[in-house]
């Protein structure tokens, strides 16, 4: 049985959630009307995707429901305290930027006193709703329910915006990643999308990518929910810092980076991945073995492999506007990291004893390009995928479909039973 993540993992900004800080105003007003009219109804909310997808974000949605289902018994006082909390947090940020430790300590104490007073006003109603949901990583069809909430909407109706958002974001990322993972036919896919979006979404995106089958992620934030270690290669910036000499950058990288990290060298700086790789191998061999290296005659295997002092692989990241020196001019299919480039490199590497040197490719890879490479049996060992993964968009919709046990939905919407939905226990992080 899959296990859901503990709600604390998601670092939910509880006071901001409860105060409607992230909620569309019309959902806040929806709840206000029901409260002020003293209208108590039991509704069934139904959440579904607009297209087939890999669902992720359910556990984060549950965390939001766990901490946000309820109400403040004195709303005016809570609003006053929350405004004061936001002001105090801004002051803390300013003091932190100035490294005024005494002021930070004083303001932080004030902040937590405000939070305590807000908490004392909160009436928790988590126990009064029933939630059924899929597990993160499960597949869902278009319009198939992925989560339902049954209860009094005065306690949770204002959360609809946030719930839809966290599920939509993670599901979109997971669906895109799943497609490239499937296209890669078992070869590792590295998730390199962090540089293409705001850093606040890295934890969600990384969790979604790993849940969808990605082999690794590139930032610690990407790996936060899972606790795995981020992975990556050297950047072009490091090569630039060594005056464009990839071999010198590679030696420095090996010298100073932890031993358990596999050494993967970026070799497209000179637009000559084969020639650059040979220079790196020569420099590495002579640095580590302390004797001359002659390409085609010296056995390079002692410096090929995992860990410190060895080359695990090389990464091709040739720009889509350029043609590598080894590629015969043809048409636009000759540009960037193309099949011919990888084939030529693999043949040349194998000729000189580099059969175990891995080839990773990146730069413009998506499901379609990976499928082409696999169809042509291009000898790639791993794929790095970045911005293309963020172009997938899966919209999630929520509707009330029952009120007080009777069908009640707008035209075209209706209750759909999904036997895959599982009841979420009140202490689901302990009971499952």
Secondary structure, DSSP 8 states (H G I E B T S, - for coil): ------GGGG---HHHHHTTTTS-HHHHHHHHHHHHTT----EEEEEEESS-EEE--HHHHHHHHHHHSEEESSHHHHHHHHHHHHHHHHHHHHHHHTT-HHHHHHHHHHHHHHHHHHHHHEEE-GGG-EEEE--TTEEE-TT-EEEEEEE-HHHHGGGHHHHHHHHHHHHHHHHHHHHHHHHTTTSEEEE--GGGS-GGGHHHHHHHHHHTT-SEESSTTTTTTTT--------HHHHHHTTT-HHHHHHHHHHHS-TTS--EEE--TTS-HHHHHHHHHHHHHHHHH-S---TTTS-GGGGBSSSTTSB-EEEE---TT---TTS---SGGGSSS-HHHHHHHHHHHHHTT-TT-EEEEESS--HHHHHHHHHTT---SEEEE-GGGGS----EEEEEEEETTEE---TT------TT-EE--TTHHHH-
